[in-house]
Amino acid sequence: MEERFSPTQKQEQHYRAELVKWGIELEKAFKVARILALNIPNENLSSSEAALVEEVCNEWFEKRKQWEQFKQTMAQYGATLNEVSLEDYQRANRQKENESSPRTTDQ
């Protein structure tokens, strides 16, 4: 039996997948994907919803921008996209973030 999704549901799935792909926290990705898919005008959003959408969209944009800059830099050194994948890049960034985050110790 074939599942049928409305255009809004398909759009929501697309937004959610794109946000998660770029490392947006799952709960935030779900909320923002729903808002974007429903095409809710900013004036109809609560202040916390509007702030969340802005935060998530800015984070998504910055991560995409960094990836594009990384690809350009790698291309200058002769690397091809076959040699550098988005997953490798994201894994390296997560590892760098984990190494630079302050560690707390129980005293």
Secondary structure, 3 states (H helix, E strand, C coil): CCCCCCHHHHHHHHHHHHHHHCCCCHHHHHHHHHHHHHCCCHHHCCHHHHHHHHHHHHHHHHHHHHHHHHHHHHHHCCCCCCCCCHHHHHHHHHHHHHHHCCCCCCC
